[in-house]
Amino acid sequence: MSEDRGEATRSPIIADVMEHDVRSAVAVAGHPIHAMMVHFPIALVFATLGADIFYWWTGDGFWIRAGLWSAGFAFWFGIAAGIAGTAELVLVKGIRGRVGSWTHAIAAMTLIAIAGMNWGVRLNDADAVLPLGLGLSVLAGMFTGLAGWHGGKLVFDHGVGMIVGPDE
């Protein structure tokens, strides 16, 4: 990583981005709230996908109800995590200046929209689980992977949300 930073500081644009602090502004005792919250919508998106697959496999109405609840909670927990993440993006210049932050934000907002649509479809018509709900669940799973990959890159490669600053 130190070699990468040496190469990166040759570019004045990259050097400017790297000099800004990326510590979390929305945290409890130094722990970023967004990072603590994202686990819930991630798990619930995949729970919805699992419920849809089990319904397709068994035809048991229980899985329709389980999918409805998990889709709804995935959406609302996603909204909550999105609010915390958007606050970080807006409040912290070091986060805002990284392209990966914007890629993560766009993928996550798209995911929230898909999760909301998935929940809405189930609220309006329980029979829409196959094929529309299942398709939306697969799409939500793909966007969960995309948003999660970019979020992980921000944390592990750029130190976003870490307690340490660029001078430590």
Secondary structure by P-SEA (a helix, b strand, c coil): caaaaaaaaccaaaaaaaaccccccccccccccccccaaaaaaaaaaaaaaaaaaaacccaaaaaaaaaaaaaaaaaaaaaaaaaaaaaaccccccccaaaaaaaaaaaaaaaaaaaaaaaaaacccccccaaaaaaaaaaaaaaaaaaaaaaaaccccccccccccc
